[in-house]
Structures are given as C-alpha cells and as structure tokens.
Amino acid sequence: MLVKILKSKLHRATVTDAKLDYPGSLAIDSKLMAAADILPYESVMVADLNNGSRLETYAVPAEADSGDIVVLGAAARLIKPKDIVIIFSFAWLTDAEARKTKPKLIFLDAKNRIERKA
C-alpha cells in the first residue's frame, strides 16, 4: 500500500502576477523549486491564505532569483497578485518510507526570498 505524504512546502509565497490567458500552471522561481525539490511539471497544490481557495496544478520554472510566483490560466480567477499562498508537493511512499521521510519546508519572506529551511 502507498500513502500520500507531504514532500515539500513553500510557505507564505507572495503571488507576483496572474495571467488568465495561458494554458494553465504555476510559474515558480527555479531556485525556489530546487530548494523545495519540486520538479518541472510536477503536480502541486496551492492554498491561498487571502481567500481560502485551494487548487491543484503543475509547476513550471521561472527565472532563478526572480522571486516570481505567477498563477497561469484558469487559476488566475481564484488567486490574485499579492495574495499569500502555500505551495505543497506530495509523494506516494510505502508505509516504511513514509515513516522515515521528513518534508522540506521552505519559509519565504514578502519578496519570496528564503528566510529559513526546516
């Protein structure tokens, strides 16, 4: 049996832009993706702290050190620039693997710079 476990989290990211006319995804500063071990096109869940919206999409890399968190496509109707979001990635693990796994927690400041890792 496999269980779905939190793999990583970008905590309190600030959305820098939202573009409705796009096929859909979430652009994330590639340095932040690497820190959180999020792969290009990996499924992510996004929770908006401003309005309570939650959605699932996939991550695409944005320019490293840009601080970009850009909502693309239909999600732009739910999440707006300047909203604070949490971006989660998950992994399917065996029970034994899950019991030994610790998620990568990346805490961000208001400009999407890494404040600390846990």
TACOR-V61116 format. One record per backbone hydrogen bond with DSSP energy under -0.5 kcal/mol. CO is the residue of the C=O (numbers start at 1). NH is the residue of the N-H. Records with the same first field share a line. If there is no record, write none. Layout:
# TACOR-V61116
CO->NH ; NH
This chain:
# TACOR-V61116
1->95
3->5 ; 93
5->91
7->104
8->89
9->11 ; 106
10->13 ; 87
11->108
13->15 ; 85
15->82
17->71
18->20
19->73
20->22
25->72
26->60
27->70
28->62
29->32 ; 33
30->34
31->35
32->36
33->38
34->37
37->39
39->42
42->59
44->57
45->88
46->55
47->49 ; 86
48->52
53->48
55->46
57->44
58->26
59->41
60->28
62->30
63->66
68->29
69->16 ; 17 ; 71
70->27
71->19
72->25 ; 75
73->76
74->77
75->78 ; 79
80->83
83->15 ; 85
84->49 ; 50
85->13
86->47 ; 88
87->10
88->45
89->7 ; 8
91->5 ; 93
93->3
94->98
95->99
96->100
97->100 ; 101
98->101
103->105
104->9 ; 106
105->107 ; 118
106->11
107->115 ; 116
109->112
113->109
116->107
